[in-house]
Amino acid sequence: MPQKHNPIQSELILAAARANAASLSSMHNALIQEHERATHGWQLEWIALPQMFALTASALANATEISRDLVVDHDRMRENVLASHGTMMAEAIRIALIEKMAPKEAESLLKDATQTALAESRPLVEIVKENSDVELPWDSLSDESDYLGEAQWFIDRVLQEVED
């Protein structure tokens, strides 16, 4: 389908990860020590380990191909962040709140405020501020770009690796 932009490689990466997770149990069983002559451990490794290496190599090759063609739409990403009405900051707000109030009280306040933010299309941090008398760095808790932390560094690093 020409309108689709989600490559099959991402599905292959997940399939390889799941297959490797299943093969991991074989590797764990190969670790079992025997009282007498070894009759299964290393033979089991012969079967599982090469397959795990091949699956990992395939997943890395697919990830490299995806990364090479990756297009970052900054404007669309920003629209998505703004559409969340600050709810992606909920964990940061919760951590700040529990330093000033009981954890259960903070979680209850935040749960109610999150539902209100989504229902009324209002910023989460404003609703929390209105419903508490706690002094917090509200400006920094309302700026999603600060919460993204090192995202730009990771993006730059991936793009640099692709260029090299």
Secondary structure as UniProt FT lines:
FT   TURN            2..3
FT   HELIX           9..30
FT   HELIX           41..68
FT   HELIX           74..83
FT   TURN            84..86
FT   HELIX           87..89
FT   HELIX           90..98
FT   TURN            99..100
FT   HELIX           103..120
FT   HELIX           124..130
FT   HELIX           138..141
FT   HELIX           144..147
FT   TURN            148..150
FT   HELIX           151..163
//
